[in-house]
Amino acid sequence: MTKRSLLAVTIATLGAASVQATPFLPMDARGLAMGNTGVASAQRAHAPSYNPSLLSQAEHDDDFAILIPQFGISVADEAEMYDTFVDMNDDLIPEFEALFDNAESDNFDKHIEALDQASQALYDALNGLSATDVNNVDATIANLRAKNADLQTALTTVTADINDVDNLTDQLTSDLNSVSGNPLSGRLGASAAIAFPGKRFAAAISLSGNVTFSGRAYFSPEDNNLINGYADAANGYASDAQTLTTDFDTLLDGAENGDVTEAQLTAITDQAQSTSNYTSDTITTASGDISIIEDGQLSSEAEDADLNSRLELVGVAVSDLGVSFSREFSFWEKKIAIGITPKLQRVITLHYVTEADYDGDIDEQDLEDSSETFNQFNVDLGASFRFGSTNKWVFGLVGKNLISKTYETKPAEVRGAVVTTYQDGPEISLKPQYRAGLAFNGDWTTVAIDVDLTENDPIAWENPTQYAAIGAEFDVFDTLQLRAGYRTNLSVSDAEVASIGFGFSPFGLHIDIAAMANPNDVEKEAGVALETGFYF
């Protein structure tokens, strides 16, 4: 069993239920720093990502803005699979690998082999002897006692191994089972936009791409049987050897008194032969029903076993090319901005599966063979209005991807499988997302609150999302911006994210940096974003 095999199990993924939607999570640095708010607070070139109507909420002296480039990445390890993986990789897996390393002269494999050799040597010394050859023959008795002593020495070593192997395999399978089913997900985003804000007419062109992936660990019952089977098989072998050496001591005591009968000698000879040929009970593994120990030694299937735990990855990449339009209208003497973003979408689905003991590399062709590409039209629609005595308050409402569509994923060839096997892929549905926002835009400060109005199902096995977020920005002389935010997932507990960031904007150049993380445990979720732009 290779180290690569066990490492693969720890990051493996299996199971393919219906997959739904991606979270409402633009990856811009300003919004991320403010808790991923923006439906009522996004500025100019950020508006297409949050709410196109905000193009008509700009100040009168705001001219066009360019945002290029914009990058962001976030990773969520909801059940802290990474920590478990690192601990296993550092300690348990090297210890387990060492049990079967042919280059080692002193390990579990070699000790089982030594026990087999000792029991075989005892059988060879007995085979062909008669009771007359044994009774009161000091040289024969001494030789047989020496063989029995060698067997006892080998048995003592294996018995000591059994406890260590049992503890090690129990811990290893416990850890592997603890990560089995745990999701590991991530999101990467890149975008660019140019915006022309205005009350009577506003427009923007935006290009964005987001990749969302999800996977989880699956540790199969067959692999669990295999790893836990080593100590059980060795324990059975040691029990037989212990019975043999005890019974043989009794027989030799009788031989010194000349009391050994032919029947007794035949029985102990058969017992020695049976022990040297010991074969453990069969267990069900990925290789079928096997014996861990066969004819007194570790079987070839046990020394280099096949695994059927799998790595399955589901991902979706969505690219949007949109043209946003916005205008301010009067309704019942109230100015309300309405914006729309018709857009062309390219959706690429990915479904990749490999067995845990597959030792090949993942290349570009593998990914192409595992993907499907779709093109479609979609639309975002938003509205916003100002209120309050100084018109500093803004309320926004947006619906994104209003045309729902479901996409197929390819049946994936299970790489590494002994027989060519295909696993059906899940469906990926991009559903509408709705969010409301409230913001106060002061001369020096901006405070924003956003709430998802519906729950967004996960891309695959991670938690669903329904975010509520609050963020603030402090702007120093239109040159330095300090930002902070907080976001929680209303669908699950312990899914909070705190964020910070800053912007530097001399002479219309904007450089923004942001970072976010779960405040209780950074490894549960973390992300960063960076962008540059020009505001005129």
Steps between C-alpha positions, in 0.01 A plus 500: 500500500661822389513826688338670203205265536427593859556869434244481224245348736527798728409742225268262320142576412201283430125533465301682237167638604329776305716811505337839511629857503805704583495750789435871449864589551665756270877498540576875489739636760281787625189288548693210654667732752155629598359154567397437137249783507421708194135481393449855629862614536695387192666781306493551124707220340402263782129549433463227234618241754248603764216713369501671156260771619779646715649644181232768538575561869841655436577858598445772238872557454579130453625424152596167349696230687717210392557192710780273376615256618310354795593171663369309799525156655334331796527151646266336751594193702183475705598188697874576519596213273832664423619479862416131517674443169818676615510305826462170315757599241754597765456205736258217428555442129883475521464256790250290308715501186799387704317180601534366144816670370708231329812708555458465876652200679311548824128560453164328526534329162844359587384389846209304349749343259731410792211333683424297190864396468516398867186292481617343174839421656327331791291293263807404295679386818202285601413358161615139468582451868357205692423476871817294540702783339366742761462312829807531723714627208670807646641633173165479322318653793755784521466569128122506523511728806722739304251506213218564746700781659542661158125474449437658840736788416328565166161472669598754769599750230177454303291522818664833580428615143132409520422757768687773312342408166156483658534845655643646179234358268221592742622860505551508125157361413342723763658807343416388146139437599488840670591677173284272288206709385650833601485763225788713381389784277640811342427788271718703262387817330637746248326793333530831323252778428460848356210711625335829395273606787215748465149584619330514160702226341780281626678202349778258571677214329624223723684173458526257788593141562440294811610145567333314786611150595395250761621161616488277800685201642366148472675212674347173381391212728726267301807712571394525862486118515846474350677742733331362811564144385877495552495487878212250505680264260828526691318439827355175362842390377661581836228310683569186297877540551451551875297179524767314302794614714312425825394154384852431372654589838268246662596234246873560552457469875344160434779405261758546776310233696459278194120544506433633144282276287491480122151649504617799705799558272281479189252743650765760588664460156163563331447797732839648401421452133159665543657799677769545235222494237270732695245686286277764658127530446399674180381860503330703230729760342523688171695201366217265594500252788863463614699363791739746663732212594535209258722196559660673798591825323334824404318439173591698190155668513573613857850630424394701194125527527257660258278773645159606378459823696453771240583858414203676342502870425205706381552852372328768297657797324267783402615780269274804450527763231242761593382843394326686780249781455350716770273801526329694774118510481237688695230300677256685722747789521774262609820453300566130448788367294446184300782308339526195282793289386436271204797269466645212311607213719740218439467219753760225526425204724771269631467149637822316585529161672804290591562207729721558802786285376517658154861612458461694175523876465208729427568678172312750288352229280352326806318818594377559145368144486316561827330828402194616309447851357168683461407847374185688595342841552416629846400824670539690829243758614536750782335803656611758754389830645630768732314624803549705816521873550839519329451211257795321659310175550467248217283191481576241231340183373641266235425174326791329326495224238124522467489231230549172680663213316632153583822363351619144466843377599683224320505144630859487621738216432624373833873532451702225659217246500607148406204475263399808299212648698296818459327687779197709418536867573264734682290775349595863561217751518564874490199650673393863556653677799328785684655745742399823672732767632493817707783753512588839645738693275645791695778738409758301697329172578296231334308238695324216319279202583417221251270199544435209265123464462519133403724210591755406235562129473863383490694413189529146640566386857581816692245690707219701339534876532275786598725786593435799721782753502598838635793715396647845542747724318682805632628725221785738585507795258397281207849349512510226762211266576489275807241223492364224723209260486327200645298230324304206636328207334142481624469140374757349739674581825865593550535635146593859577761694306675821605671712237730798473655696218626832381507706187747753368363743241729789407401702194226261393713183517345241730691209655293285734600199712278287724520188714236299680499202738287313750582678829476177702714290269677643198519160331122469483479778244740761373544716193680794345429745217696761308393753239612811322289760324466857382218730611446835327 
